[in-house]
Amino acid sequence: MSYTTSFQPKSFNFHSWNDLHDRNNQGSCVFGTTSNLSSRKKMSTLHQISTGDCFSTNRCCSSRKGLRCRSIYATVSSDRVDEVDHAVSCFESYTGKWRESSERVDSGKFLNSSTSSSEGPYVKNDETVNNKTLQRLCDSGKLTAAAIMVDTMARKGQIPHFPSCTNLIRGLVNSGRVDKACKIINIMVMSGGVLDTITFNMVIGSLCKRGNLKSALELLEDMSMSGCSPDAITYNTIIRCIFDKGDYNFAVSFWKDQLRKGFPPYLMTYAFLIKQVCRHCGTSQALEVMEDLARECCYPDITMYNFLVSFSSKQGNYEDTALVISNLLSRGLKPNVVTYSNLMHSLSCHGHSDVVDDIFKIMNETSISPSLVTYNILLSSSCKSGSLDRSISLYVKMVSENCSPDIITYNTLLNALCKEGFIDESIQLLRTLSGTNCSPGLVTYNTVIDGLARMRSTKSAQEMYGEMVEKGIKPDAITHRILIGALCRVYRFEEAVELLKVMYRERQTIKIESYRCVILGLCRQKKLDIAIQALELMVKCPCKPNGKIYDTLIKALAYGGMVKEASALHQRLIKWKILKEDSFDLVGVPT
């Protein structure tokens, strides 16, 4: 049985997969007319945002015009084969020959030796006996034999045990035989069974992972007709597959068609679609799609707008950010604390601390109480701009408003104090945190140790290192790199080598610069044996340095007046087969 239908503005069916495939190869985003923002300059937009113009509802009294998605409608044709094999045309046909004896299950009523081998041992069994055998096959995990059983029962007009069919389908999918699973689904549905949504989603997901979008769409159609309603996971899986193929317009038209068919406008799927359009085509195109879907009674919420604000502002595209806020207000929605926090975080990351303060003032004027996340963003922004006094004022303000600081708050303050040289105050704050709900962690100790190292308080840094180890906090690569740098600054290279050994044992990443600094320092102190130990660690490093690193190191030693040391390291690298005999000539190097 075959059928041919067409894509119409009000319907969505399949005609020619080739047309869809051609459009997939185009990989383009073709949407409706977009408001021309090219003449706007970034700083003028920042001024608009910071003065609150884009938050004004007076400028957004009507919906945004001219935002229409020109969805590309296509046609797809598919010829369906017989009732058993129409789900997946590529499914391998069974020969009907019985498998090895290891896959046979004794039903208690097997045929005698005169039974036709082409029909297998179950052909003369009644439905009840065969279903008991099917259940035993599925329970024992013999998927191939169970599939043959279902196929045999279908040919004889027997109805297979539906729960066993469901288990069989899931087992086939998990073992990578999705084509066989599709055939079992078809037999089950044709026998009057209704498969559950989870199992359908497993099969559709497997088809999409293989890139077989055509079969996934056909199965979705069969799923709806069988009485099993698709859910948000079903749609998300298919939409992701369509985006992976690069056909963004088809993804939009597919979702619109599902809405027109009466399926629920799942917010989860709508949000996923908008996020994908935004990432692949940009914020302005995402707004066009939102306008287009609103005509299908599928409306965005504040969470969706918050994502668009975060996405556009993180890219530094403040023109689109202003457009998003304008569209948000035109729908009668109001920015919430997440909207403001996302915007302030992005502005802070791009170095616009002054604008962050302006946004915070607008937020206060709207009577929206800042959250802990908001305060942490403000503290980080003020610390980046070197305004320690303002950071402390913000901390006092948040505590007075019963907004309890967390460890991120304190780590931010500690970082600011250390950068300004207030080491004693930093240590005092760290001691105060011990035993509280905000106990110091790895980042806290690393911040203070780095501050001590910068002040050349190497002994205090080592003591702090020992304290964190005693408290059960495991130092990471950053901790060790800070201490190695501190030890090198005070010419304690032997101790630095011991830390390099610790890092090697812990399989932590060691930067080449750390090796270089330690080896050169040891060579200057004429401690060649220890320098060779460090060199050996460098050679055994998981991320193998290239030969140029060794050449640079040897040249640095030679031209620094340490020809003997350079020659010794060179010979050792030749012995280890790292360098060749003629890789470096020390003749003529000044001594």
MIDREN-409623 format. One record per residue (C-alpha): residue number from 1; x negated, z, y negated; chain. Coordinates in steps of 0.25 Angstrom, whole numbers, plus 5000, padded with zeros to 4 digits. Layout:
BEGIN
R   num     xx     zz     yy   cadena
R   NUM      X      Z      Y        A
...
//
This chain:
BEGIN
R   num     xx     zz     yy   cadena
R     1   5000   5000   5000        A
R     2   4994   4996   4986        A
R     3   4999   4998   4972        A
R     4   4995   4993   4958        A
R     5   4998   5000   4945        A
R     6   4992   5000   4932        A
R     7   4987   5009   4921        A
R     8   4998   5010   4910        A
R     9   4997   5019   4897        A
R    10   5008   5028   4904        A
R    11   5002   5028   4918        A
R    12   4990   5029   4926        A
R    13   4988   5022   4940        A
R    14   4977   5014   4947        A
R    15   4975   4999   4947        A
R    16   4961   4994   4948        A
R    17   4949   5004   4950        A
R    18   4940   4993   4945        A
R    19   4946   4994   4931        A
R    20   4943   5009   4931        A
R    21   4929   5007   4937        A
R    22   4926   4997   4925        A
R    23   4931   5007   4915        A
R    24   4923   5018   4922        A
R    25   4910   5009   4919        A
R    26   4913   5008   4905        A
R    27   4911   5023   4902        A
R    28   4916   5022   4888        A
R    29   4925   5031   4879        A
R    30   4935   5023   4872        A
R    31   4945   5031   4864        A
R    32   4953   5029   4852        A
R    33   4950   5029   4837        A
R    34   4942   5041   4833        A
R    35   4941   5047   4819        A
R    36   4929   5042   4812        A
R    37   4920   5053   4810        A
R    38   4907   5046   4808        A
R    39   4906   5048   4793        A
R    40   4906   5063   4794        A
R    41   4893   5070   4794        A
R    42   4890   5082   4803        A
R    43   4887   5091   4791        A
R    44   4900   5088   4784        A
R    45   4907   5091   4797        A
R    46   4900   5104   4798        A
R    47   4904   5107   4784        A
R    48   4919   5103   4788        A
R    49   4918   5113   4800        A
R    50   4911   5124   4793        A
R    51   4921   5124   4781        A
R    52   4933   5124   4791        A
R    53   4939   5111   4786        A
R    54   4940   5106   4801        A
R    55   4947   5119   4804        A
R    56   4958   5117   4794        A
R    57   4972   5114   4799        A
R    58   4976   5107   4787        A
R    59   4967   5095   4790        A
R    60   4973   5094   4804        A
R    61   4988   5093   4802        A
R    62   4990   5082   4812        A
R    63   4985   5077   4825        A
R    64   4972   5068   4825        A
R    65   4976   5053   4824        A
R    66   4970   5041   4830        A
R    67   4965   5049   4843        A
R    68   4969   5040   4854        A
R    69   4962   5038   4867        A
R    70   4962   5023   4871        A
R    71   4963   5026   4886        A
R    72   4959   5014   4895        A
R    73   4969   5011   4905        A
R    74   4965   5005   4918        A
R    75   4970   5000   4931        A
R    76   4967   5003   4945        A
R    77   4972   4997   4958        A
R    78   4970   5003   4971        A
R    79   4976   4998   4985        A
R    80   4980   5008   4994        A
R    81   4978   5007   5009        A
R    82   4987   5012   5020        A
R    83   4992   5026   5019        A
R    84   4981   5033   5026        A
R    85   4969   5026   5019        A
R    86   4974   5024   5004        A
R    87   4967   5037   4998        A
R    88   4953   5032   4999        A
R    89   4950   5018   5003        A
R    90   4936   5021   5007        A
R    91   4939   5031   5018        A
R    92   4933   5027   5031        A
R    93   4942   5023   5042        A
R    94   4942   5031   5055        A
R    95   4939   5024   5067        A
R    96   4949   5032   5075        A
R    97   4938   5035   5085        A
R    98   4937   5050   5089        A
R    99   4924   5057   5085        A
R   100   4914   5064   5093        A
R   101   4919   5075   5102        A
R   102   4913   5086   5093        A
R   103   4925   5082   5083        A
R   104   4936   5083   5093        A
R   105   4945   5095   5093        A
R   106   4953   5098   5105        A
R   107   4968   5098   5102        A
R   108   4972   5102   5116        A
R   109   4979   5089   5117        A
R   110   4969   5078   5117        A
R   111   4972   5065   5123        A
R   112   4966   5061   5136        A
R   113   4955   5051   5138        A
R   114   4965   5039   5137        A
R   115   4968   5042   5123        A
R   116   4965   5031   5113        A
R   117   4951   5034   5107        A
R   118   4955   5027   5094        A
R   119   4966   5037   5091        A
R   120   4958   5049   5094        A
R   121   4962   5061   5103        A
R   122   4973   5066   5094        A
R   123   4982   5054   5094        A
R   124   4992   5059   5104        A
R   125   4992   5073   5099        A
R   126   5004   5077   5091        A
R   127   5004   5081   5077        A
R   128   5003   5096   5080        A
R   129   4992   5095   5089        A
R   130   4984   5086   5080        A
R   131   4986   5095   5068        A
R   132   4981   5107   5076        A
R   133   4969   5099   5079        A
R   134   4967   5095   5064        A
R   135   4967   5109   5060        A
R   136   4957   5113   5070        A
R   137   4948   5101   5065        A
R   138   4949   5105   5051        A
R   139   4946   5120   5054        A
R   140   4934   5116   5062        A
R   141   4929   5107   5050        A
R   142   4929   5094   5058        A
R   143   4934   5085   5047        A
R   144   4931   5071   5053        A
R   145   4940   5075   5065        A
R   146   4950   5081   5057        A
R   147   4951   5068   5048        A
R   148   4953   5060   5061        A
R   149   4964   5069   5065        A
R   150   4971   5067   5052        A
R   151   4969   5052   5053        A
R   152   4974   5052   5067        A
R   153   4987   5060   5064        A
R   154   4990   5051   5052        A
R   155   4990   5039   5061        A
R   156   4999   5045   5070        A
R   157   5009   5050   5060        A
R   158   5005   5064   5062        A
R   159   5005   5074   5050        A
R   160   4992   5081   5049        A
R   161   4991   5096   5046        A
R   162   4990   5096   5030        A
R   163   4982   5109   5028        A
R   164   4971   5103   5038        A
R   165   4971   5090   5030        A
R   166   4968   5098   5018        A
R   167   4957   5105   5024        A
R   168   4952   5092   5030        A
R   169   4952   5085   5016        A
R   170   4944   5096   5010        A
R   171   4934   5096   5021        A
R   172   4932   5081   5020        A
R   173   4930   5082   5005        A
R   174   4920   5094   5006        A
R   175   4912   5085   5016        A
R   176   4912   5073   5007        A
R   177   4922   5065   5015        A
R   178   4932   5063   5003        A
R   179   4937   5049   5009        A
R   180   4941   5056   5022        A
R   181   4948   5067   5014        A
R   182   4956   5056   5006        A
R   183   4961   5050   5019        A
R   184   4966   5064   5024        A
R   185   4973   5066   5010        A
R   186   4980   5053   5012        A
R   187   4985   5056   5026        A
R   188   4989   5070   5022        A
R   189   4997   5065   5010        A
R   190   5004   5054   5018        A
R   191   5008   5064   5028        A
R   192   5015   5072   5018        A
R   193   5004   5083   5015        A
R   194   5001   5087   5001        A
R   195   4986   5090   4998        A
R   196   4983   5102   4988        A
R   197   4977   5099   4975        A
R   198   4963   5106   4978        A
R   199   4961   5096   4990        A
R   200   4965   5084   4982        A
R   201   4955   5089   4971        A
R   202   4944   5090   4981        A
R   203   4946   5076   4985        A
R   204   4947   5070   4971        A
R   205   4935   5078   4967        A
R   206   4927   5073   4979        A
R   207   4931   5058   4975        A
R   208   4928   5060   4961        A
R   209   4914   5066   4964        A
R   210   4912   5053   4972        A
R   211   4916   5045   4960        A
R   212   4928   5039   4967        A
R   213   4938   5040   4955        A
R   214   4947   5030   4961        A
R   215   4950   5038   4974        A
R   216   4951   5051   4966        A
R   217   4962   5044   4957        A
R   218   4969   5039   4969        A
R   219   4969   5052   4975        A
R   220   4974   5059   4963        A
R   221   4986   5049   4963        A
R   222   4988   5052   4978        A
R   223   4987   5067   4974        A
R   224   4998   5066   4964        A
R   225   5007   5058   4973        A
R   226   5005   5068   4985        A
R   227   5011   5080   4977        A
R   228   4998   5087   4974        A
R   229   4996   5088   4959        A
R   230   4982   5086   4953        A
R   231   4977   5098   4945        A
R   232   4967   5099   4934        A
R   233   4955   5098   4944        A
R   234   4960   5085   4949        A
R   235   4961   5079   4935        A
R   236   4947   5085   4931        A
R   237   4940   5079   4943        A
R   238   4946   5065   4941        A
R   239   4943   5065   4926        A
R   240   4929   5070   4928        A
R   241   4927   5058   4938        A
R   242   4932   5048   4928        A
R   243   4923   5054   4917        A
R   244   4911   5053   4927        A
R   245   4915   5038   4928        A
R   246   4914   5037   4913        A
R   247   4929   5032   4911        A
R   248   4933   5042   4900        A
R   249   4945   5035   4896        A
R   250   4951   5034   4910        A
R   251   4949   5049   4911        A
R   252   4958   5051   4899        A
R   253   4969   5041   4904        A
R   254   4969   5047   4918        A
R   255   4972   5061   4912        A
R   256   4983   5055   4903        A
R   257   4989   5048   4915        A
R   258   4990   5061   4922        A
R   259   4997   5067   4911        A
R   260   5007   5056   4910        A
R   261   5010   5058   4925        A
R   262   5014   5072   4922        A
R   263   5002   5080   4927        A
R   264   4999   5093   4919        A
R   265   4990   5092   4907        A
R   266   4979   5101   4913        A
R   267   4972   5107   4902        A
R   268   4959   5108   4911        A
R   269   4959   5093   4913        A
R   270   4962   5089   4899        A
R   271   4951   5098   4894        A
R   272   4942   5092   4905        A
R   273   4945   5078   4900        A
R   274   4943   5081   4886        A
R   275   4930   5087   4888        A
R   276   4925   5075   4897        A
R   277   4930   5065   4886        A
R   278   4922   5074   4875        A
R   279   4909   5074   4883        A
R   280   4910   5059   4887        A
R   281   4916   5053   4874        A
R   282   4915   5063   4863        A
R   283   4924   5073   4855        A
R   284   4932   5063   4847        A
R   285   4936   5055   4860        A
R   286   4940   5069   4866        A
R   287   4949   5071   4854        A
R   288   4955   5057   4856        A
R   289   4958   5060   4871        A
R   290   4965   5073   4867        A
R   291   4974   5066   4857        A
R   292   4977   5056   4867        A
R   293   4980   5066   4878        A
R   294   4989   5074   4868        A
R   295   4999   5062   4868        A
R   296   5000   5066   4883        A
R   297   5004   5080   4880        A
R   298   4990   5085   4884        A
R   299   4985   5094   4873        A
R   300   4971   5100   4870        A
R   301   4969   5115   4869        A
R   302   4959   5123   4860        A
R   303   4950   5124   4872        A
R   304   4948   5109   4872        A
R   305   4946   5108   4857        A
R   306   4935   5119   4859        A
R   307   4928   5111   4869        A
R   308   4928   5099   4859        A
R   309   4923   5108   4847        A
R   310   4912   5113   4856        A
R   311   4908   5099   4862        A
R   312   4908   5092   4848        A
R   313   4901   5103   4840        A
R   314   4890   5105   4851        A
R   315   4886   5091   4849        A
R   316   4886   5093   4834        A
R   317   4897   5083   4832        A
R   318   4904   5091   4822        A
R   319   4913   5080   4817        A
R   320   4920   5080   4831        A
R   321   4921   5095   4830        A
R   322   4928   5094   4817        A
R   323   4937   5084   4823        A
R   324   4940   5093   4835        A
R   325   4944   5104   4827        A
R   326   4953   5095   4818        A
R   327   4960   5090   4831        A
R   328   4961   5105   4836        A
R   329   4968   5109   4823        A
R   330   4977   5097   4823        A
R   331   4983   5101   4836        A
R   332   4987   5115   4830        A
R   333   4976   5122   4838        A
R   334   4966   5132   4831        A
R   335   4951   5134   4834        A
R   336   4949   5147   4842        A
R   337   4936   5155   4843        A
R   338   4931   5146   4854        A
R   339   4932   5134   4844        A
R   340   4924   5141   4833        A
R   341   4914   5147   4843        A
R   342   4911   5133   4849        A
R   343   4909   5127   4835        A
R   344   4900   5138   4830        A
R   345   4892   5138   4843        A
R   346   4889   5123   4841        A
R   347   4886   5124   4826        A
R   348   4876   5135   4829        A
R   349   4869   5127   4840        A
R   350   4868   5115   4830        A
R   351   4862   5125   4819        A
R   352   4874   5125   4810        A
R   353   4874   5140   4808        A
R   354   4880   5140   4794        A
R   355   4892   5132   4800        A
R   356   4894   5142   4811        A
R   357   4896   5153   4801        A
R   358   4906   5144   4793        A
R   359   4914   5142   4806        A
R   360   4914   5157   4809        A
R   361   4920   5159   4795        A
R   362   4931   5149   4798        A
R   363   4933   5156   4811        A
R   364   4935   5170   4805        A
R   365   4945   5164   4795        A
R   366   4954   5159   4806        A
R   367   4954   5174   4811        A
R   368   4948   5170   4825        A
R   369   4939   5181   4830        A
R   370   4925   5177   4834        A
R   371   4922   5179   4849        A
R   372   4910   5185   4855        A
R   373   4905   5170   4857        A
R   374   4908   5167   4843        A
R   375   4899   5179   4838        A
R   376   4888   5175   4848        A
R   377   4888   5161   4842        A
R   378   4887   5166   4828        A
R   379   4876   5176   4832        A
R   380   4868   5164   4838        A
R   381   4870   5155   4826        A
R   382   4865   5166   4816        A
R   383   4853   5169   4825        A
R   384   4849   5155   4825        A
R   385   4850   5154   4810        A
R   386   4841   5166   4809        A
R   387   4852   5175   4803        A
R   388   4849   5188   4810        A
R   389   4857   5196   4800        A
R   390   4869   5188   4802        A
R   391   4868   5189   4817        A
R   392   4868   5204   4816        A
R   393   4880   5204   4807        A
R   394   4888   5195   4817        A
R   395   4884   5205   4828        A
R   396   4889   5217   4820        A
R   397   4902   5209   4816        A
R   398   4905   5205   4831        A
R   399   4903   5220   4835        A
R   400   4912   5225   4824        A
R   401   4923   5215   4828        A
R   402   4923   5220   4843        A
R   403   4916   5208   4848        A
R   404   4907   5213   4859        A
R   405   4893   5206   4859        A
R   406   4888   5201   4872        A
R   407   4874   5199   4877        A
R   408   4873   5185   4870        A
R   409   4876   5192   4857        A
R   410   4864   5202   4859        A
R   411   4855   5191   4864        A
R   412   4858   5183   4852        A
R   413   4855   5195   4843        A
R   414   4842   5198   4850        A
R   415   4837   5184   4849        A
R   416   4840   5184   4834        A
R   417   4832   5198   4833        A
R   418   4820   5193   4841        A
R   419   4819   5180   4833        A
R   420   4819   5189   4820        A
R   421   4808   5198   4826        A
R   422   4817   5210   4828        A
R   423   4811   5213   4841        A
R   424   4813   5228   4841        A
R   425   4828   5226   4837        A
R   426   4829   5216   4849        A
R   427   4824   5226   4859        A
R   428   4833   5237   4853        A
R   429   4845   5228   4855        A
R   430   4841   5225   4869        A
R   431   4840   5240   4872        A
R   432   4853   5242   4866        A
R   433   4860   5232   4875        A
R   434   4854   5238   4888        A
R   435   4865   5245   4896        A
R   436   4877   5238   4888        A
R   437   4886   5227   4892        A
R   438   4876   5218   4886        A
R   439   4864   5221   4894        A
R   440   4852   5213   4890        A
R   441   4850   5201   4899        A
R   442   4839   5191   4902        A
R   443   4842   5183   4888        A
R   444   4841   5197   4881        A
R   445   4828   5200   4886        A
R   446   4822   5186   4885        A
R   447   4826   5187   4870        A
R   448   4819   5200   4867        A
R   449   4807   5196   4876        A
R   450   4805   5183   4868        A
R   451   4807   5191   4855        A
R   452   4795   5201   4859        A
R   453   4787   5189   4864        A
R   454   4788   5182   4850        A
R   455   4784   5195   4843        A
R   456   4772   5195   4853        A
R   457   4777   5208   4859        A
R   458   4772   5204   4873        A
R   459   4771   5218   4878        A
R   460   4786   5221   4874        A
R   461   4790   5208   4879        A
R   462   4784   5211   4893        A
R   463   4791   5225   4893        A
R   464   4804   5218   4890        A
R   465   4802   5209   4901        A
R   466   4799   5221   4911        A
R   467   4812   5227   4906        A
R   468   4821   5216   4909        A
R   469   4815   5215   4923        A
R   470   4817   5229   4925        A
R   471   4832   5227   4921        A
R   472   4833   5217   4932        A
R   473   4834   5205   4922        A
R   474   4826   5194   4928        A
R   475   4817   5186   4918        A
R   476   4818   5171   4917        A
R   477   4809   5160   4913        A
R   478   4812   5162   4899        A
R   479   4808   5177   4900        A
R   480   4795   5173   4906        A
R   481   4792   5162   4897        A
R   482   4793   5171   4885        A
R   483   4784   5181   4891        A
R   484   4773   5170   4895        A
R   485   4774   5165   4880        A
R   486   4772   5180   4875        A
R   487   4760   5182   4885        A
R   488   4753   5169   4881        A
R   489   4754   5173   4866        A
R   490   4746   5185   4868        A
R   491   4737   5178   4878        A
R   492   4741   5186   4891        A
R   493   4741   5174   4899        A
R   494   4739   5181   4913        A
R   495   4752   5188   4911        A
R   496   4758   5175   4908        A
R   497   4753   5169   4921        A
R   498   4760   5181   4928        A
R   499   4773   5177   4922        A
R   500   4771   5163   4925        A
R   501   4770   5167   4940        A
R   502   4783   5175   4939        A
R   503   4790   5163   4933        A
R   504   4784   5154   4944        A
R   505   4789   5164   4955        A
R   506   4803   5165   4949        A
R   507   4803   5149   4948        A
R   508   4806   5150   4933        A
R   509   4803   5138   4924        A
R   510   4789   5139   4917        A
R   511   4786   5130   4905        A
R   512   4774   5122   4905        A
R   513   4770   5128   4892        A
R   514   4769   5142   4898        A
R   515   4759   5137   4908        A
R   516   4751   5130   4898        A
R   517   4751   5142   4889        A
R   518   4746   5151   4900        A
R   519   4736   5142   4906        A
R   520   4729   5139   4893        A
R   521   4729   5153   4889        A
R   522   4723   5157   4902        A
R   523   4712   5146   4901        A
R   524   4709   5151   4887        A
R   525   4706   5165   4893        A
R   526   4698   5159   4904        A
R   527   4707   5164   4915        A
R   528   4707   5151   4923        A
R   529   4711   5157   4936        A
R   530   4724   5162   4930        A
R   531   4726   5149   4922        A
R   532   4726   5142   4936        A
R   533   4736   5151   4941        A
R   534   4745   5147   4930        A
R   535   4742   5133   4932        A
R   536   4745   5134   4947        A
R   537   4759   5139   4943        A
R   538   4761   5128   4934        A
R   539   4757   5118   4945        A
R   540   4767   5125   4954        A
R   541   4778   5124   4943        A
R   542   4791   5118   4949        A
R   543   4792   5109   4937        A
R   544   4779   5102   4939        A
R   545   4771   5099   4926        A
R   546   4766   5085   4925        A
R   547   4751   5082   4924        A
R   548   4751   5081   4909        A
R   549   4753   5096   4908        A
R   550   4741   5099   4916        A
R   551   4733   5089   4908        A
R   552   4737   5095   4895        A
R   553   4734   5109   4900        A
R   554   4720   5105   4905        A
R   555   4717   5097   4892        A
R   556   4721   5109   4883        A
R   557   4712   5118   4891        A
R   558   4700   5108   4890        A
R   559   4702   5105   4875        A
R   560   4703   5120   4873        A
R   561   4689   5122   4877        A
R   562   4693   5126   4891        A
R   563   4687   5115   4899        A
R   564   4683   5123   4911        A
R   565   4697   5129   4912        A
R   566   4703   5115   4910        A
R   567   4694   5109   4921        A
R   568   4698   5121   4931        A
R   569   4713   5118   4929        A
R   570   4711   5103   4930        A
R   571   4703   5105   4944        A
R   572   4714   5115   4949        A
R   573   4725   5105   4945        A
R   574   4717   5094   4953        A
R   575   4716   5103   4965        A
R   576   4731   5105   4964        A
R   577   4733   5090   4964        A
R   578   4740   5091   4950        A
R   579   4730   5083   4943        A
R   580   4720   5072   4947        A
R   581   4705   5072   4946        A
R   582   4704   5062   4935        A
R   583   4717   5068   4928        A
R   584   4709   5075   4917        A
R   585   4694   5073   4912        A
R   586   4688   5085   4906        A
R   587   4675   5078   4902        A
R   588   4673   5077   4887        A
R   589   4682   5089   4884        A
R   590   4675   5098   4874        A
R   591   4671   5111   4879        A
//
